[in-house]
């Protein structure tokens, strides 16, 4: 879900060009929700059903109802994540009820790493982690395509080195 090119992001006085996260992250999170719901529903229905009586097997519906609610919340949360590259900093915005926007100046970046765990690799995703001198401004962009994560890492590293050279 790209809304523009990063080159136009540095226009002074212009709006930042925001990029959303790819839908693979939402698919991965929803699949994990379904898997864990199945495990919890089986445990919640099987144990009471065997130990107390068959009527108590209806307890399996509680995790299913909770998962249905979480399904919608995952979609809202996924849509709330976005990032924008500007001339001097990187913006990361997220949150549904409490919006949080992180501004990471390129000159303050100390380390940019790309990670991908086994589940992320299975879905073709990677996470970009930004480390700065201040621990409170460390930022993460989850669920990117590996090529985009590497491009972003290389670009941020290059801009960080260029900006910190003057310090």
C-alpha positions in Angstrom: 0.0 0.0 0.0 2.3 2.7 -1.2 1.1 6.3 -1.4 4.1 7.8 -3.2 7.9 7.6 -3.6 10.4 8.3 -0.9 12.1 10.9 -3.1 9.1 13.2 -2.8 9.1 12.8 0.9 11.7 15.4 1.4 9.8 18.3 -0.1 10.0 21.2 2.3 6.6 22.2 3.6 5.0 19.3 1.9 3.1 16.5 3.4 5.1 13.3 4.2 4.5 10.4 1.8 3.1 7.6 3.9 3.6 3.9 3.2 1.5 1.2 4.8 2.5 -2.3 5.7 2.0 -5.2 3.2 -1.1 -7.5 3.7 1.2 -10.5 4.5 1.6 -9.2 8.1 -2.2 -9.3 8.6 -2.5 -12.7 7.0 0.3 -14.0 9.3 -1.2 -12.6 12.5 -4.7 -13.8 11.6 -3.4 -17.3 10.9 -1.6 -17.4 14.3 -4.9 -16.2 15.9 -6.8 -19.1 14.2 -4.1 -21.7 15.3 -4.1 -20.5 18.9 -7.9 -20.3 19.0 -8.1 -23.9 17.9 -5.7 -25.0 20.6 -7.5 -23.0 23.3 -11.0 -24.1 22.1 -10.0 -27.7 22.2 -8.6 -27.3 25.7 -11.5 -25.3 27.0 -14.1 -27.7 25.6 -12.3 -31.0 26.0 -11.2 -30.8 29.6 -14.5 -29.6 31.1 -16.4 -31.9 28.8 -14.5 -34.9 30.0 -14.2 -34.0 33.7 -17.5 -32.3 34.5 -20.0 -33.2 31.8 -20.8 -32.7 28.1 -22.7 -29.5 28.7 -19.5 -27.9 29.9 -17.9 -28.6 26.4 -19.7 -25.3 25.4 -16.8 -23.5 27.1 -15.0 -24.0 23.8 -17.2 -21.2 22.4 -15.5 -18.6 24.6 -12.1 -18.7 22.8 -13.9 -18.7 19.4 -16.0 -15.6 20.3 -12.9 -13.8 21.6 -11.0 -14.7 18.4 -13.8 -13.2 16.3 -13.4 -10.0 18.1 -9.6 -10.1 17.8 -9.9 -10.8 14.1 -11.4 -7.3 13.6 -9.0 -5.7 16.0 -6.0 -7.1 14.0 -7.3 -5.5 10.8 -7.7 -2.1 12.5 -4.2 -2.3 14.0 -2.6 -3.4 10.7 -4.3 -0.4 8.9 -3.0 2.0 11.6 0.7 1.2 10.9 2.5 3.5 8.4 5.9 5.1 7.8 7.3 8.0 5.8 10.8 8.9 4.8 11.4 12.7 5.0 14.5 14.7 4.2 15.9 14.7 7.8 14.0 12.0 9.6 11.8 8.9 9.5 8.3 9.0 10.7 6.5 5.9 12.1 2.8 6.1 13.0 0.7 3.5 14.7 -2.2 2.9 17.0 -6.0 2.9 16.9 -7.2 4.3 20.2 -3.9 5.9 21.2 -2.1 7.2 18.1 1.7 7.1 18.5 4.0 8.9 16.1 7.7 8.4 16.4 10.2 10.7 14.7 13.7 9.3 14.3 16.3 11.8 13.0 18.7 10.2 10.6 21.7 11.6 12.4 20.7 9.9 15.6 20.5 6.4 14.2 23.2 4.1 15.5 22.1 0.8 14.2 19.5 -0.4 11.6 18.9 -4.1 11.6 16.6 -6.4 9.6 15.3 -9.5 11.4 13.0 -12.3 10.2 12.0 -15.1 12.5 10.8 -18.5 11.3 7.1 -17.5 11.0 8.0 -14.2 9.3 10.3 -16.0 6.8 7.5 -18.5 6.0 5.2 -15.5 5.1 8.0 -13.6 3.3 8.2 -10.8 5.9 11.0 -9.0 7.7 11.1 -6.4 10.5 13.3 -3.3 10.5 14.6 -2.3 14.0 16.1 1.2 14.4 18.4 1.8 17.4 19.3 5.3 18.5 21.3 6.8 21.3 18.1 7.3 23.4 16.4 4.0 24.2 13.0 5.7 24.2 13.3 6.5 20.4 14.1 3.0 19.3 11.5 2.2 16.6 10.3 -0.9 14.7 8.6 -1.4 11.4 7.2 -4.9 11.3 5.9 -7.0 8.4 7.8 -5.5 5.4 8.8 -7.4 2.3 12.4 -8.5 2.7 13.5 -6.5 -0.4 11.8 -3.3 1.0 13.3 -3.9 4.5 16.8 -4.2 3.0 16.3 -1.1 0.8 15.1 0.8 3.9 18.0 -0.4 6.0 20.5 0.6 3.3 18.9 4.0 2.8 18.6 4.7 6.5 22.2 3.6 7.1 23.5 5.8 4.3 21.5 8.8 5.5 22.5 8.2 9.1 26.1 8.1 8.2 25.8 11.3 6.1 24.0 13.2 8.9 26.2 12.0 11.7 29.4 13.0 9.9 28.8 16.6 10.7 28.5 16.0 14.5 
